[in-house]
């Protein structure tokens, strides 16, 4: 059985994490290295999942009120007073099916509530065009519900999803 460890992302992780992000476009948005570094600066929670001691996945989430120009982030901030917005999660292709995604989501939720106990909903979006049926099924299995489908300025159609937090 593989050994999975979750830890905080640090500036030393930015190079490989940016490469992982870019390898997962269009499931996540493309970012310049500078814009990706800004995500770490504004994140409430930024995590790395290691598989057998090697970084293999990452997740970045933020709270309302940060300097972020994402229309998806803005959509949730208009509808929730205290959302925990999962901006991106990416798993290396060679590390899939080892529970990294589930482990990251559980840790994002736990740390998000530690940082901001008044967080009311765990929010994110999943691509519907281009379609991402694997991600959609994963999120439904985790209890996320569909809220609305919308087109983004980058030409991607997404399903806005959320799950209440305990």
Secondary structure, DSSP 8 states (H G I E B T S, - for coil): ---EEEEE--GGGHHHHHHHHHHTTTTS----HHHHHHHHHH-SEEEEEEETTEEEEEEEEEETTSS---HHHHHHHHH-SSEEEEEEEEE-GGGTTSSHHHHHHHHHHHHHHHH-TT--EEEEEEEEETB-HHHHHHHHHTT-EEEEEEE-TTS-EEEEEEEE--
